[in-house]
Amino acid sequence: MYSLTDWLKSWPLALLPHHLLSSIIRAVTRWRSGWLKNLLIRVFVWHFRVDMSEAIEEQPGNYPDFNSFFIRSLKPGVRPQPEHEDAIACPVDGAISQIGNIESGSLLQAKGRKFSLVELLGGNRERAAAFEGGIFTTLYLSPRDYHRIHMPCSGQLTETVFIPGRLFSVAPHTTRAIPNLFTRNERQVNLFATPTGPVAVIMVGAIFVSSMETVWEGVIQPGGSSIRCRQYNHRDEPGVQLQRGTEMGRFNMGSTVILLFSQGQAEWLPGLQADQPVRTGQVLGYLGSKI
């Protein structure tokens, strides 16, 4: 359960104008004033101990703005993909927030807290039924992490669902303190068809996340009052086929990714647990039963 400290750090955020603050951050992180953006980047690198030796561009001053630094590319080969074709590759750098089974229509958010699979997927029971009894993991990206998202396995995009909401922090203390955090926050559900079954890669927005992007849609316009669905399984939309390890999206400032697999489709590696650091390309499990 959460502590008093968790509560004091989390609940005051409910009073803040989340989307307004994120809009301000979006503007600030795109300033191109040389001395200001260089100062922001250098302070950030120092404070969060960012390893710039992995980046294609190691010199902070060479980025045109702070956001370009934040979504920096890594050098080829520093995040190798698994050799086994059925391995599930971690899509991000970060840490496991939770990992386990989807039971009775619920996912574990934190000790003593669960949230609804149906609500996570926008209130659509048919969409949720595909993952009932399956497995999930929630992956938290801290400010220091690499913020591009890669495919955990190969798949054909079938549908995207943008769900408007709040932008609470998704830091560990907030996941412990705020009930139903991941069904309150703005998010984009990306659904893929694979030879072994459906896969969901869910991008969860958070406070100061100025926007999210996918490689097929570009910047996802935040806010609004209604759910926005887009089908990719008919002739009016171009097909999007992505191989495992391919970049599929990015966070303009940090957040969380949730992976869903259907029942019997995949298994996690034994021993994976909450708070465990992970890196892009690391084997999280296997499609089918390879363990």
NORDAPE-V306231 format. One record per pair of residues at least 24 apart in sequence whose C-alpha atoms are under 8 Angstrom apart, sorted by sequence separation. I is the first residue (numbers start at 1). J is the second residue. If there is no record, write none. Layout:
{{I	J} {I	J}}
This chain:
{{54	78} {162	186} {163	187} {216	240} {264	288} {267	291} {41	66} {162	187} {163	188} {40	66} {162	188} {163	189} {34	61} {105	132} {161	188} {162	189} {37	65} {38	66} {41	69} {104	132} {105	133} {160	188} {161	189} {37	66} {102	131} {103	132} {104	133} {107	136} {142	171} {160	189} {161	190} {102	132} {103	133} {140	170} {160	190} {102	133} {103	134} {140	171} {159	190} {160	191} {32	64} {101	133} {102	134} {158	190} {159	191} {215	247} {216	248} {32	65} {101	134} {102	135} {157	190} {158	191} {159	192} {215	248} {31	65} {101	135} {102	136} {157	191} {158	192} {214	248} {215	249} {30	65} {31	66} {100	135} {101	136} {157	192} {158	193} {214	249} {29	65} {30	66} {99	135} {100	136} {156	192} {157	193} {170	206} {186	222} {213	249} {214	250} {245	281} {29	66} {30	67} {99	136} {100	137} {155	192} {156	193} {169	206} {170	207} {186	223} {212	249} {213	250} {29	67} {99	137} {155	193} {156	194} {167	205} {168	206} {169	207} {212	250} {213	251} {98	137} {99	138} {122	161} {155	194} {167	206} {168	207} {212	251} {213	252} {97	137} {98	138} {121	161} {154	194} {155	195} {166	206} {167	207} {211	251} {212	252} {96	137} {97	138} {98	139} {122	163} {167	208} {211	252} {96	138} {97	139} {209	251} {210	252} {211	253} {96	139} {97	140} {209	252} {210	253} {95	139} {96	140} {209	253} {94	139} {95	140} {208	253} {209	254} {94	140} {95	141} {209	255} {92	139} {94	141} {93	141} {94	142} {206	254} {92	141} {206	255} {205	255} {94	145} {204	255} {205	256} {93	145} {203	255} {204	256} {93	146} {203	256} {204	257} {92	146} {93	147} {203	257} {204	258} {92	147} {202	257} {203	258} {92	148} {201	257} {202	258} {92	149} {201	258} {202	259} {91	149} {92	150} {164	222} {165	223} {200	258} {201	259} {91	150} {164	223} {200	259} {201	260} {90	150} {91	151} {164	224} {199	259} {200	260} {91	152} {164	225} {199	260} {200	261} {89	151} {90	152} {120	182} {164	226} {199	261} {89	152} {113	176} {120	183} {163	226} {164	227} {198	261} {199	262} {88	152} {89	153} {115	179} {116	180} {119	183} {163	227} {197	261} {198	262} {88	153} {110	175} {111	176} {114	179} {115	180} {162	227} {163	228} {197	262} {87	153} {109	175} {110	176} {113	179} {114	180} {115	181} {161	227} {162	228} {86	153} {109	176} {113	180} {115	182} {116	183} {131	198} {161	228} {162	229} {115	183} {121	189} {130	198} {161	229} {197	265} {160	229} {161	230} {196	265} {159	229} {160	230} {109	180} {159	230} {160	231} {109	181} {159	231} {158	231} {159	232} {72	146} {158	232} {159	233} {71	146} {72	147} {97	172} {157	232} {158	233} {70	146} {71	147} {157	233} {70	147} {71	148} {157	239} {156	239} {157	240} {156	240} {157	241} {156	241} {157	242} {170	255} {155	241} {156	242} {170	256} {154	241} {155	242} {154	242} {155	243} {154	243} {155	244} {153	243} {154	244} {151	242} {153	244} {196	287} {151	243} {152	244} {153	245} {196	288} {151	244} {152	245} {50	144} {150	244} {151	245} {48	143} {49	144} {50	145} {150	245} {151	246} {48	144} {150	246} {151	247} {150	247} {151	248} {149	247} {150	248} {45	144} {148	247} {149	248} {150	249} {148	248} {149	249} {148	249} {149	250} {148	250} {149	251} {147	250} {148	251} {147	251} {122	227} {147	252} {147	253} {147	254} {1	110} {1	111} {143	253} {1	112} {143	254} {1	113} {142	254} {141	254} {142	255} {141	255} {140	255} {141	256} {140	256} {139	256} {140	257} {138	256} {139	257} {138	257} {139	258} {138	258} {137	258} {138	259} {136	258} {137	259} {136	259} {137	260} {136	260} {135	260} {136	261} {134	260} {135	261} {134	261} {135	262} {134	262} {135	263} {131	260} {133	262} {134	263} {152	281} {131	261} {132	262} {133	263} {134	264} {150	280} {131	262} {132	263} {134	265} {135	266} {130	262} {131	263} {135	267} {19	166} {18	166} {19	167} {18	167} {18	168} {14	168} {91	245} {13	168} {89	244} {13	169} {89	245} {10	169} {10	173} {9	173} {10	174} {81	245} {9	174} {7	173} {11	177} {6	173} {7	174} {10	177} {11	178} {6	174} {10	178} {100	268} {6	176} {7	177} {2	173} {6	177} {99	272} {2	176} {3	177} {99	273} {1	176} {2	177} {98	273} {99	274} {1	177} {98	274} {96	273} {97	274} {98	275} {96	274} {97	275} {71	250} {95	274} {96	275} {97	276} {71	251} {95	275} {96	276} {71	252} {95	276} {96	277} {26	208} {70	252} {71	253} {95	277} {96	278} {25	208} {26	209} {70	253} {94	277} {95	278} {25	209} {26	210} {93	277} {94	278} {22	207} {23	208} {25	210} {26	211} {67	252} {93	278} {94	279} {21	207} {22	208} {67	253} {92	278} {93	279} {21	208} {22	209} {23	210} {92	279} {93	280} {19	207} {22	210} {90	278} {91	279} {92	280} {18	207} {90	279} {91	280} {92	281} {18	208} {90	280} {91	281} {89	280} {90	281} {89	281} {90	282} {89	282} {90	283} {89	283} {90	284} {88	283} {89	284} {87	283} {88	284} {89	285} {87	284} {88	285} {87	285} {88	286} {82	281} {87	286} {88	287} {79	279} {80	280} {81	281} {82	282} {86	286} {87	287} {79	280} {80	281} {81	282} {82	283} {86	287} {79	281} {80	282} {86	288} {19	223}}
